[in-house]
Amino acid sequence: MAFIGGNLDDIERSAARLADSGSMARSAGAETHAAVLALSEVVHEAMSRLLSNFESIADTLTADISQSHAVLAGSDWHGLSRENALLVKEQLQAQVNSVLGGATANLASEKTAFIARAQTLVDNVHTEFQNVMGEVENEYLSLAEASRRTRENLALADQTIATP
């Protein structure tokens, strides 16, 4: 066993640990990127489902109002009261359509905004965190290589000293 500047086996184990730490940094970057991609997909799916459910409810309400209006318009009722009732129904339908249209547009806008924010997070993790973890891995691998070269140089020094 050689001891110039340290135990050569300890130096080799240290180099292996440094290389492993670098690999863990790279893995952490990849795992984080995968997690934010999954988050982005979930946000997209949830917002699409929410918008679809809302549109279904809006369609049902619109159909109910239209059916009610059709029943009123087809009734055997005559006179000013009937005309006023039809006008009220038309105004109600216009208001409901306006509210539902505005709410649907707002929800669609929110969906777009949520998806954009999720994509920004994915991009940031990819360009910042994952790249930083790649740099950390490279630094650890450089340290591991330097440790191995030190070990090799110390081993050569031991051989030189041991040679008569």
C-alpha positions in Angstrom: 0.0 0.0 0.0 1.4 3.4 -1.0 1.2 6.6 1.1 2.8 9.5 -0.8 0.2 12.2 -0.2 -2.5 9.8 0.9 -3.8 6.3 0.5 -4.2 5.6 -3.2 -7.3 3.4 -2.6 -8.9 6.2 -0.7 -8.2 8.6 -3.5 -9.8 6.2 -6.0 -12.9 5.8 -3.8 -13.1 9.5 -3.5 -12.9 9.9 -7.3 -15.7 7.3 -7.7 -17.9 9.2 -5.2 -17.3 12.4 -7.1 -18.4 10.8 -10.3 -21.5 9.3 -8.7 -22.4 12.7 -7.2 -22.1 14.2 -10.7 -24.4 11.5 -12.1 -26.9 12.2 -9.3 -26.9 15.9 -10.3 -27.7 15.1 -13.9 -30.4 12.6 -12.8 -31.9 15.3 -10.6 -32.1 17.7 -13.5 -33.8 15.0 -15.7 -36.2 14.0 -13.0 -37.2 17.6 -12.3 -37.7 18.2 -16.0 -39.9 15.1 -16.3 -41.9 16.3 -13.2 -42.7 19.7 -14.7 -43.6 18.1 -18.0 -46.1 15.9 -16.2 -47.4 19.0 -14.4 -47.8 20.8 -17.7 -49.8 17.9 -19.1 -52.0 17.7 -16.0 -52.7 21.5 -16.2 -53.6 21.2 -19.9 -55.9 18.2 -19.2 -57.6 19.8 -16.2 -58.2 23.1 -17.9 -59.5 21.3 -21.0 -61.9 19.2 -18.9 -63.1 22.3 -17.0 -63.8 24.2 -20.2 -65.5 21.2 -21.7 -67.7 20.8 -18.6 -68.6 24.4 -18.6 -69.4 24.4 -22.3 -71.7 21.4 -21.7 -73.5 23.2 -18.9 -73.8 26.3 -21.0 -75.2 24.3 -23.9 -77.8 22.7 -21.6 -78.9 26.0 -20.2 -79.2 27.5 -23.7 -81.2 24.5 -24.9 -83.5 24.7 -21.9 -84.1 28.4 -22.5 -84.7 27.8 -26.2 -87.1 25.0 -25.5 -89.0 27.1 -23.0 -89.1 29.9 -25.5 -90.4 27.5 -28.2 -93.1 26.3 -25.9 -94.2 29.8 -25.1 -94.1 30.9 -28.7 -96.2 27.9 -29.8 -98.8 28.3 -27.1 -102.4 29.1 -27.8 -102.1 32.4 -25.9 -102.8 35.7 -27.7 -102.6 39.3 -26.9 -100.2 41.8 -25.4 -99.4 39.6 -22.4 -98.1 36.9 -24.7 -96.0 39.4 -26.7 -94.6 40.8 -23.5 -93.8 37.3 -22.2 -92.0 36.4 -25.5 -90.0 39.7 -25.3 -89.0 38.9 -21.7 -87.9 35.4 -22.8 -85.9 36.8 -25.7 -84.2 39.3 -23.4 -83.5 36.5 -20.8 -82.0 34.3 -23.5 -79.9 37.2 -24.8 -78.6 37.9 -21.2 -77.9 34.3 -20.6 -76.1 33.9 -23.9 -74.1 37.0 -23.1 -73.1 35.8 -19.6 -72.3 32.3 -20.8 -70.4 33.6 -23.8 -68.3 35.9 -21.6 -67.7 33.2 -19.0 -66.7 30.7 -21.7 -64.3 33.3 -23.3 -62.8 34.1 -19.8 -62.4 30.4 -19.0 -60.7 29.8 -22.4 -58.4 32.7 -21.7 -57.5 31.3 -18.3 -56.8 27.9 -19.9 -54.4 29.6 -22.3 -52.8 31.5 -19.5 -52.4 28.4 -17.3 -50.9 26.4 -20.1 -48.5 29.3 -20.9 -47.4 29.5 -17.3 -46.9 25.7 -17.2 -44.9 25.9 -20.4 -42.8 28.7 -18.9 -42.0 26.5 -15.9 -41.0 23.7 -18.2 -38.8 26.0 -20.2 -37.2 27.5 -17.0 -36.5 24.0 -15.6 -35.1 22.9 -18.9 -32.9 25.9 -19.5 -31.9 26.8 -16.0 -32.1 23.9 -13.5 -31.3 21.1 -15.8 -28.4 23.0 -17.4 -27.1 23.9 -14.0 -27.3 20.3 -12.9 -25.4 19.3 -16.1 -22.7 21.8 -15.2 -22.5 20.5 -11.7 -22.1 17.0 -13.1 -19.3 18.2 -15.4 -17.5 19.8 -12.4 -17.8 16.6 -10.4 -16.6 14.5 -13.3 -13.6 16.9 -13.6 -12.8 16.6 -10.0 -13.1 12.8 -10.2 -10.7 12.8 -13.2 -8.3 15.1 -11.3 -8.4 12.8 -8.4 -7.7 9.8 -10.6 -4.7 11.6 -12.2 -3.4 12.5 -8.8 -3.7 8.8 -7.8 -1.9 7.7 -11.0 0.9 10.3 -10.4 1.2 9.2 -6.8 1.3 5.5 -7.9 4.1 6.4 -10.4 6.0 8.2 -7.6 5.7 5.2 -5.4 7.0 3.0 -8.2 9.9 5.4 -8.8 10.8 5.4 -5.1 10.5 1.7 -4.8 12.7 1.1 -7.8 16.4 0.5 -6.7 
